[in-house]
Amino acid sequence: MQNKKNTIIILTILILPALLFYALKTTQAPKPTTQTTNNQQIQENPYQVLIFSSELCLECQELEKNIKGLREKYKEKIHFEKLFINNKDKATQEKVKKYKIRVVPTTVFIKNGKVVLRFEENKPTEELEKDLKNLIGEKKESSNEENAQKEGAEKESGKE
């Protein structure tokens, strides 16, 4: 009787975590946000922002918080697509390879099918908005270019 009880306890300890893991894995698998091809997306909207992310990445979650309001504000002008790199969907994996994604978060700004800006970090909402405005032609400089110009101006003024 005691042996049977021990066997049931051991099997429960071994099987229960495996079942929970499988259940969580299948319920958390994100679905692709779009099924259209890249050419169709360019025809529909020449401005795209691809956000490569992972469910467990804390910096990705912060980036999502920072871009959430901007996504709503620019949804008529810019196509936003969030892609989870661990999604085994063929279209997602093709984009991961095409844009050579090595780390997350990686954000890729595309204009007329060409990459115009890419960064592998979280950015504050203000910087993201400057980059979005630059993408659609509402502003001349991206936040990265602006920072580089400020640093250059500071160096020059320090020489005088």
Secondary structure by P-SEA (a helix, b strand, c coil): caaaaaaaaaaaaacaaaaaaaaaaaaacccccccccaaaaaaaccbbbbbbbbcccaaaaaaaaaaaaaaaaacccbbbbbbccccccaaaaaaaaaaccccccbbbbbccccccccccccccaaaaaaaaaaaaccccccaaaaaaaaaaaaaaaaac
